[in-house]
Amino acid sequence: MAKPIKETPFLSGKDAKDFVKENKEVVKASEEEKKEIRASYEALKEIAQFAI
C-alpha cells in the first residue's frame, strides 16, 4: 500500500526571497539549446526498448 503524502513545507526567510527572485528571472531556452535537447531525445528514443 502507498505511503501517505506529507504536506509541503512553507518557504520562509531567505529561501522564500531566493525562490521568488529565481522565478522572476526565467530565461527561455535558445534555439541551439532546443536543438541539442531534441537531438538527445531522438538518440535516447532510438535506443529505448519498452515491453508493451
mmCIF file of the N, C-alpha and C atoms, coordinates in Angstrom:
data_MODEL
# 
_entry.id   MODEL 
# 
loop_
_atom_site.group_PDB 
_atom_site.id 
_atom_site.type_symbol 
_atom_site.label_atom_id 
_atom_site.label_alt_id 
_atom_site.label_comp_id 
_atom_site.label_asym_id 
_atom_site.label_entity_id 
_atom_site.label_seq_id 
_atom_site.pdbx_PDB_ins_code 
_atom_site.Cartn_x 
_atom_site.Cartn_y 
_atom_site.Cartn_z 
_atom_site.occupancy 
_atom_site.B_iso_or_equiv 
_atom_site.pdbx_formal_charge 
_atom_site.auth_seq_id 
_atom_site.auth_comp_id 
_atom_site.auth_asym_id 
_atom_site.auth_atom_id 
_atom_site.pdbx_PDB_model_num 
ATOM 1   N N  . MET A 1 1  ? 0.841  -1.180 0.000   1.00 0.00 ? 1  MET A N  1 
ATOM 2   C CA . MET A 1 1  ? 0.000  0.000  0.000   1.00 0.00 ? 1  MET A CA 1 
ATOM 3   C C  . MET A 1 1  ? 0.884  1.241  0.000   1.00 0.00 ? 1  MET A C  1 
ATOM 4   N N  . ALA A 1 2  ? 0.455  2.280  -0.676  1.00 0.00 ? 2  ALA A N  1 
ATOM 5   C CA . ALA A 1 2  ? 1.234  3.509  -0.810  1.00 0.00 ? 2  ALA A CA 1 
ATOM 6   C C  . ALA A 1 2  ? 1.279  4.271  0.512   1.00 0.00 ? 2  ALA A C  1 
ATOM 7   N N  . LYS A 1 3  ? 2.383  4.988  0.696   1.00 0.00 ? 3  LYS A N  1 
ATOM 8   C CA . LYS A 1 3  ? 2.527  5.816  1.888   1.00 0.00 ? 3  LYS A CA 1 
ATOM 9   C C  . LYS A 1 3  ? 1.769  7.126  1.679   1.00 0.00 ? 3  LYS A C  1 
ATOM 10  N N  . PRO A 1 4  ? 1.225  7.697  2.744   1.00 0.00 ? 4  PRO A N  1 
ATOM 11  C CA . PRO A 1 4  ? 0.518  8.978  2.589   1.00 0.00 ? 4  PRO A CA 1 
ATOM 12  C C  . PRO A 1 4  ? 1.493  10.088 2.202   1.00 0.00 ? 4  PRO A C  1 
ATOM 13  N N  . ILE A 1 5  ? 0.994  11.042 1.443   1.00 0.00 ? 5  ILE A N  1 
ATOM 14  C CA . ILE A 1 5  ? 1.801  12.175 1.004   1.00 0.00 ? 5  ILE A CA 1 
ATOM 15  C C  . ILE A 1 5  ? 1.841  13.209 2.116   1.00 0.00 ? 5  ILE A C  1 
ATOM 16  N N  . LYS A 1 6  ? 3.061  13.636 2.464   1.00 0.00 ? 6  LYS A N  1 
ATOM 17  C CA . LYS A 1 6  ? 3.219  14.634 3.518   1.00 0.00 ? 6  LYS A CA 1 
ATOM 18  C C  . LYS A 1 6  ? 2.906  16.024 2.964   1.00 0.00 ? 6  LYS A C  1 
ATOM 19  N N  . GLU A 1 7  ? 2.536  16.923 3.875   1.00 0.00 ? 7  GLU A N  1 
ATOM 20  C CA . GLU A 1 7  ? 2.269  18.301 3.469   1.00 0.00 ? 7  GLU A CA 1 
ATOM 21  C C  . GLU A 1 7  ? 3.562  18.959 2.999   1.00 0.00 ? 7  GLU A C  1 
ATOM 22  N N  . THR A 1 8  ? 3.439  19.849 2.024   1.00 0.00 ? 8  THR A N  1 
ATOM 23  C CA . THR A 1 8  ? 4.587  20.587 1.517   1.00 0.00 ? 8  THR A CA 1 
ATOM 24  C C  . THR A 1 8  ? 4.956  21.669 2.518   1.00 0.00 ? 8  THR A C  1 
ATOM 25  N N  . PRO A 1 9  ? 6.226  21.723 2.915   1.00 0.00 ? 9  PRO A N  1 
ATOM 26  C CA . PRO A 1 9  ? 6.614  22.766 3.878   1.00 0.00 ? 9  PRO A CA 1 
ATOM 27  C C  . PRO A 1 9  ? 6.587  24.158 3.243   1.00 0.00 ? 9  PRO A C  1 
ATOM 28  N N  . PHE A 1 10 ? 6.359  25.168 4.057   1.00 0.00 ? 10 PHE A N  1 
ATOM 29  C CA . PHE A 1 10 ? 6.337  26.548 3.590   1.00 0.00 ? 10 PHE A CA 1 
ATOM 30  C C  . PHE A 1 10 ? 7.761  27.078 3.508   1.00 0.00 ? 10 PHE A C  1 
ATOM 31  N N  . LEU A 1 11 ? 8.021  27.906 2.510   1.00 0.00 ? 11 LEU A N  1 
ATOM 32  C CA . LEU A 1 11 ? 9.304  28.589 2.423   1.00 0.00 ? 11 LEU A CA 1 
ATOM 33  C C  . LEU A 1 11 ? 9.204  29.887 3.208   1.00 0.00 ? 11 LEU A C  1 
ATOM 34  N N  . SER A 1 12 ? 10.288 30.216 3.901   1.00 0.00 ? 12 SER A N  1 
ATOM 35  C CA . SER A 1 12 ? 10.289 31.476 4.634   1.00 0.00 ? 12 SER A CA 1 
ATOM 36  C C  . SER A 1 12 ? 11.693 32.047 4.630   1.00 0.00 ? 12 SER A C  1 
ATOM 37  N N  . GLY A 1 13 ? 11.782 33.333 4.932   1.00 0.00 ? 13 GLY A N  1 
ATOM 38  C CA . GLY A 1 13 ? 13.075 33.997 5.034   1.00 0.00 ? 13 GLY A CA 1 
ATOM 39  C C  . GLY A 1 13 ? 13.814 34.070 3.710   1.00 0.00 ? 13 GLY A C  1 
ATOM 40  N N  . LYS A 1 14 ? 15.131 33.815 3.764   1.00 0.00 ? 14 LYS A N  1 
ATOM 41  C CA . LYS A 1 14 ? 15.996 33.922 2.589   1.00 0.00 ? 14 LYS A CA 1 
ATOM 42  C C  . LYS A 1 14 ? 15.589 32.925 1.505   1.00 0.00 ? 14 LYS A C  1 
ATOM 43  N N  . ASP A 1 15 ? 15.166 31.722 1.899   1.00 0.00 ? 15 ASP A N  1 
ATOM 44  C CA . ASP A 1 15 ? 14.745 30.719 0.916   1.00 0.00 ? 15 ASP A CA 1 
ATOM 45  C C  . ASP A 1 15 ? 13.557 31.221 0.100   1.00 0.00 ? 15 ASP A C  1 
ATOM 46  N N  . ALA A 1 16 ? 12.598 31.855 0.745   1.00 0.00 ? 16 ALA A N  1 
ATOM 47  C CA . ALA A 1 16 ? 11.422 32.383 0.044   1.00 0.00 ? 16 ALA A CA 1 
ATOM 48  C C  . ALA A 1 16 ? 11.816 33.508 -0.907  1.00 0.00 ? 16 ALA A C  1 
ATOM 49  N N  . LYS A 1 17 ? 12.699 34.398 -0.453  1.00 0.00 ? 17 LYS A N  1 
ATOM 50  C CA . LYS A 1 17 ? 13.141 35.508 -1.292  1.00 0.00 ? 17 LYS A CA 1 
ATOM 51  C C  . LYS A 1 17 ? 13.907 34.991 -2.510  1.00 0.00 ? 17 LYS A C  1 
ATOM 52  N N  . ASP A 1 18 ? 14.791 34.020 -2.291  1.00 0.00 ? 18 ASP A N  1 
ATOM 53  C CA . ASP A 1 18 ? 15.553 33.437 -3.400  1.00 0.00 ? 18 ASP A CA 1 
ATOM 54  C C  . ASP A 1 18 ? 14.625 32.755 -4.402  1.00 0.00 ? 18 ASP A C  1 
ATOM 55  N N  . PHE A 1 19 ? 13.619 32.049 -3.900  1.00 0.00 ? 19 PHE A N  1 
ATOM 56  C CA . PHE A 1 19 ? 12.672 31.359 -4.777  1.00 0.00 ? 19 PHE A CA 1 
ATOM 57  C C  . PHE A 1 19 ? 11.932 32.354 -5.665  1.00 0.00 ? 19 PHE A C  1 
ATOM 58  N N  . VAL A 1 20 ? 11.433 33.422 -5.086  1.00 0.00 ? 20 VAL A N  1 
ATOM 59  C CA . VAL A 1 20 ? 10.702 34.442 -5.850  1.00 0.00 ? 20 VAL A CA 1 
ATOM 60  C C  . VAL A 1 20 ? 11.626 35.089 -6.879  1.00 0.00 ? 20 VAL A C  1 
ATOM 61  N N  . LYS A 1 21 ? 12.844 35.430 -6.466  1.00 0.00 ? 21 LYS A N  1 
ATOM 62  C CA . LYS A 1 21 ? 13.806 36.074 -7.363  1.00 0.00 ? 21 LYS A CA 1 
ATOM 63  C C  . LYS A 1 21 ? 14.132 35.173 -8.554  1.00 0.00 ? 21 LYS A C  1 
ATOM 64  N N  . GLU A 1 22 ? 14.402 33.898 -8.298  1.00 0.00 ? 22 GLU A N  1 
ATOM 65  C CA . GLU A 1 22 ? 14.752 32.964 -9.369  1.00 0.00 ? 22 GLU A CA 1 
ATOM 66  C C  . GLU A 1 22 ? 13.593 32.762 -10.348 1.00 0.00 ? 22 GLU A C  1 
ATOM 67  N N  . ASN A 1 23 ? 12.370 32.802 -9.853  1.00 0.00 ? 23 ASN A N  1 
ATOM 68  C CA . ASN A 1 23 ? 11.223 32.591 -10.719 1.00 0.00 ? 23 ASN A CA 1 
ATOM 69  C C  . ASN A 1 23 ? 10.809 33.832 -11.486 1.00 0.00 ? 23 ASN A C  1 
ATOM 70  N N  . LYS A 1 24 ? 11.283 35.004 -11.083 1.00 0.00 ? 24 LYS A N  1 
ATOM 71  C CA . LYS A 1 24 ? 11.018 36.222 -11.842 1.00 0.00 ? 24 LYS A CA 1 
ATOM 72  C C  . LYS A 1 24 ? 11.969 36.332 -13.025 1.00 0.00 ? 24 LYS A C  1 
ATOM 73  N N  . GLU A 1 25 ? 13.142 35.717 -12.907 1.00 0.00 ? 25 GLU A N  1 
ATOM 74  C CA . GLU A 1 25 ? 14.186 35.835 -13.919 1.00 0.00 ? 25 GLU A CA 1 
ATOM 75  C C  . GLU A 1 25 ? 14.267 34.589 -14.798 1.00 0.00 ? 25 GLU A C  1 
ATOM 76  N N  . VAL A 1 26 ? 13.141 34.118 -15.266 1.00 0.00 ? 26 VAL A N  1 
ATOM 77  C CA . VAL A 1 26 ? 13.117 32.925 -16.097 1.00 0.00 ? 26 VAL A CA 1 
ATOM 78  C C  . VAL A 1 26 ? 13.570 33.288 -17.508 1.00 0.00 ? 26 VAL A C  1 
ATOM 79  N N  . VAL A 1 27 ? 14.523 32.528 -18.032 1.00 0.00 ? 27 VAL A N  1 
ATOM 80  C CA . VAL A 1 27 ? 15.056 32.774 -19.370 1.00 0.00 ? 27 VAL A CA 1 
ATOM 81  C C  . VAL A 1 27 ? 14.681 31.584 -20.250 1.00 0.00 ? 27 VAL A C  1 
ATOM 82  N N  . LYS A 1 28 ? 14.088 31.871 -21.397 1.00 0.00 ? 28 LYS A N  1 
ATOM 83  C CA . LYS A 1 28 ? 13.716 30.801 -22.318 1.00 0.00 ? 28 LYS A CA 1 
ATOM 84  C C  . LYS A 1 28 ? 14.960 30.169 -22.929 1.00 0.00 ? 28 LYS A C  1 
ATOM 85  N N  . ALA A 1 29 ? 14.849 28.891 -23.267 1.00 0.00 ? 29 ALA A N  1 
ATOM 86  C CA . ALA A 1 29 ? 15.962 28.191 -23.899 1.00 0.00 ? 29 ALA A CA 1 
ATOM 87  C C  . ALA A 1 29 ? 16.179 28.733 -25.307 1.00 0.00 ? 29 ALA A C  1 
ATOM 88  N N  . SER A 1 30 ? 17.440 28.835 -25.693 1.00 0.00 ? 30 SER A N  1 
ATOM 89  C CA . SER A 1 30 ? 17.768 29.326 -27.029 1.00 0.00 ? 30 SER A CA 1 
ATOM 90  C C  . SER A 1 30 ? 17.455 28.238 -28.051 1.00 0.00 ? 30 SER A C  1 
ATOM 91  N N  . GLU A 1 31 ? 17.425 28.621 -29.302 1.00 0.00 ? 31 GLU A N  1 
ATOM 92  C CA . GLU A 1 31 ? 17.162 27.654 -30.376 1.00 0.00 ? 31 GLU A CA 1 
ATOM 93  C C  . GLU A 1 31 ? 18.236 26.572 -30.403 1.00 0.00 ? 31 GLU A C  1 
ATOM 94  N N  . GLU A 1 32 ? 19.490 26.958 -30.123 1.00 0.00 ? 32 GLU A N  1 
ATOM 95  C CA . GLU A 1 32 ? 20.583 25.981 -30.109 1.00 0.00 ? 32 GLU A CA 1 
ATOM 96  C C  . GLU A 1 32 ? 20.375 24.955 -28.991 1.00 0.00 ? 32 GLU A C  1 
ATOM 97  N N  . GLU A 1 33 ? 19.969 25.430 -27.811 1.00 0.00 ? 33 GLU A N  1 
ATOM 98  C CA . GLU A 1 33 ? 19.704 24.519 -26.695 1.00 0.00 ? 33 GLU A CA 1 
ATOM 99  C C  . GLU A 1 33 ? 18.549 23.586 -27.034 1.00 0.00 ? 33 GLU A C  1 
ATOM 100 N N  . LYS A 1 34 ? 17.516 24.123 -27.677 1.00 0.00 ? 34 LYS A N  1 
ATOM 101 C CA . LYS A 1 34 ? 16.371 23.302 -28.060 1.00 0.00 ? 34 LYS A CA 1 
ATOM 102 C C  . LYS A 1 34 ? 16.782 22.222 -29.047 1.00 0.00 ? 34 LYS A C  1 
ATOM 103 N N  . LYS A 1 35 ? 17.681 22.563 -29.996 1.00 0.00 ? 35 LYS A N  1 
ATOM 104 C CA . LYS A 1 35 ? 18.158 21.576 -30.965 1.00 0.00 ? 35 LYS A CA 1 
ATOM 105 C C  . LYS A 1 35 ? 18.957 20.469 -30.280 1.00 0.00 ? 35 LYS A C  1 
ATOM 106 N N  . GLU A 1 36 ? 19.804 20.842 -29.299 1.00 0.00 ? 36 GLU A N  1 
ATOM 107 C CA . GLU A 1 36 ? 20.582 19.850 -28.564 1.00 0.00 ? 36 GLU A CA 1 
ATOM 108 C C  . GLU A 1 36 ? 19.667 18.917 -27.772 1.00 0.00 ? 36 GLU A C  1 
ATOM 109 N N  . ILE A 1 37 ? 18.658 19.488 -27.150 1.00 0.00 ? 37 ILE A N  1 
ATOM 110 C CA . ILE A 1 37 ? 17.704 18.688 -26.373 1.00 0.00 ? 37 ILE A CA 1 
ATOM 111 C C  . ILE A 1 37 ? 16.952 17.737 -27.293 1.00 0.00 ? 37 ILE A C  1 
ATOM 112 N N  . ARG A 1 38 ? 16.507 18.233 -28.441 1.00 0.00 ? 38 ARG A N  1 
ATOM 113 C CA . ARG A 1 38 ? 15.775 17.402 -29.399 1.00 0.00 ? 38 ARG A CA 1 
ATOM 114 C C  . ARG A 1 38 ? 16.658 16.266 -29.906 1.00 0.00 ? 38 ARG A C  1 
ATOM 115 N N  . ALA A 1 39 ? 17.945 16.563 -30.206 1.00 0.00 ? 39 ALA A N  1 
ATOM 116 C CA . ALA A 1 39 ? 18.867 15.538 -30.689 1.00 0.00 ? 39 ALA A CA 1 
ATOM 117 C C  . ALA A 1 39 ? 19.087 14.469 -29.622 1.00 0.00 ? 39 ALA A C  1 
ATOM 118 N N  . SER A 1 40 ? 19.241 14.876 -28.371 1.00 0.00 ? 40 SER A N  1 
ATOM 119 C CA . SER A 1 40 ? 19.407 13.920 -27.274 1.00 0.00 ? 40 SER A CA 1 
ATOM 120 C C  . SER A 1 40 ? 18.164 13.052 -27.122 1.00 0.00 ? 40 SER A C  1 
ATOM 121 N N  . TYR A 1 41 ? 17.010 13.680 -27.203 1.00 0.00 ? 41 TYR A N  1 
ATOM 122 C CA . TYR A 1 41 ? 15.742 12.950 -27.109 1.00 0.00 ? 41 TYR A CA 1 
ATOM 123 C C  . TYR A 1 41 ? 15.630 11.903 -28.207 1.00 0.00 ? 41 TYR A C  1 
ATOM 124 N N  . GLU A 1 42 ? 15.934 12.304 -29.430 1.00 0.00 ? 42 GLU A N  1 
ATOM 125 C CA . GLU A 1 42 ? 15.830 11.370 -30.560 1.00 0.00 ? 42 GLU A CA 1 
ATOM 126 C C  . GLU A 1 42 ? 16.816 10.207 -30.395 1.00 0.00 ? 42 GLU A C  1 
ATOM 127 N N  . ALA A 1 43 ? 18.039 10.490 -29.907 1.00 0.00 ? 43 ALA A N  1 
ATOM 128 C CA . ALA A 1 43 ? 19.036 9.438  -29.698 1.00 0.00 ? 43 ALA A CA 1 
ATOM 129 C C  . ALA A 1 43 ? 18.555 8.448  -28.637 1.00 0.00 ? 43 ALA A C  1 
ATOM 130 N N  . LEU A 1 44 ? 18.004 8.958  -27.550 1.00 0.00 ? 44 LEU A N  1 
ATOM 131 C CA . LEU A 1 44 ? 17.505 8.075  -26.495 1.00 0.00 ? 44 LEU A CA 1 
ATOM 132 C C  . LEU A 1 44 ? 16.290 7.284  -26.963 1.00 0.00 ? 44 LEU A C  1 
ATOM 133 N N  . LYS A 1 45 ? 15.451 7.915  -27.769 1.00 0.00 ? 45 LYS A N  1 
ATOM 134 C CA . LYS A 1 45 ? 14.263 7.239  -28.285 1.00 0.00 ? 45 LYS A CA 1 
ATOM 135 C C  . LYS A 1 45 ? 14.658 6.066  -29.171 1.00 0.00 ? 45 LYS A C  1 
ATOM 136 N N  . GLU A 1 46 ? 15.751 6.228  -29.913 1.00 0.00 ? 46 GLU A N  1 
ATOM 137 C CA . GLU A 1 46 ? 16.225 5.164  -30.823 1.00 0.00 ? 46 GLU A CA 1 
ATOM 138 C C  . GLU A 1 46 ? 16.701 3.937  -30.045 1.00 0.00 ? 46 GLU A C  1 
ATOM 139 N N  . ILE A 1 47 ? 17.355 4.146  -28.886 1.00 0.00 ? 47 ILE A N  1 
ATOM 140 C CA . ILE A 1 47 ? 17.918 3.012  -28.161 1.00 0.00 ? 47 ILE A CA 1 
ATOM 141 C C  . ILE A 1 47 ? 16.986 2.451  -27.098 1.00 0.00 ? 47 ILE A C  1 
ATOM 142 N N  . ALA A 1 48 ? 15.889 3.160  -26.794 1.00 0.00 ? 48 ALA A N  1 
ATOM 143 C CA . ALA A 1 48 ? 14.962 2.709  -25.764 1.00 0.00 ? 48 ALA A CA 1 
ATOM 144 C C  . ALA A 1 48 ? 14.176 1.500  -26.240 1.00 0.00 ? 48 ALA A C  1 
ATOM 145 N N  . GLN A 1 49 ? 14.021 0.538  -25.331 1.00 0.00 ? 49 GLN A N  1 
ATOM 146 C CA . GLN A 1 49 ? 13.241 -0.667 -25.645 1.00 0.00 ? 49 GLN A CA 1 
ATOM 147 C C  . GLN A 1 49 ? 12.219 -0.863 -24.533 1.00 0.00 ? 49 GLN A C  1 
ATOM 148 N N  . PHE A 1 50 ? 10.974 -0.660 -24.861 1.00 0.00 ? 50 PHE A N  1 
ATOM 149 C CA . PHE A 1 50 ? 9.905  -0.813 -23.882 1.00 0.00 ? 50 PHE A CA 1 
ATOM 150 C C  . PHE A 1 50 ? 9.060  -2.025 -24.253 1.00 0.00 ? 50 PHE A C  1 
ATOM 151 N N  . ALA A 1 51 ? 8.804  -2.870 -23.268 1.00 0.00 ? 51 ALA A N  1 
ATOM 152 C CA . ALA A 1 51 ? 7.955  -4.023 -23.494 1.00 0.00 ? 51 ALA A CA 1 
ATOM 153 C C  . ALA A 1 51 ? 6.498  -3.585 -23.412 1.00 0.00 ? 51 ALA A C  1 
ATOM 154 N N  . ILE A 1 52 ? 5.766  -3.883 -24.452 1.00 0.00 ? 52 ILE A N  1 
ATOM 155 C CA . ILE A 1 52 ? 4.346  -3.490 -24.472 1.00 0.00 ? 52 ILE A CA 1 
ATOM 156 C C  . ILE A 1 52 ? 3.489  -4.721 -24.336 1.00 0.00 ? 52 ILE A C  1 
# 
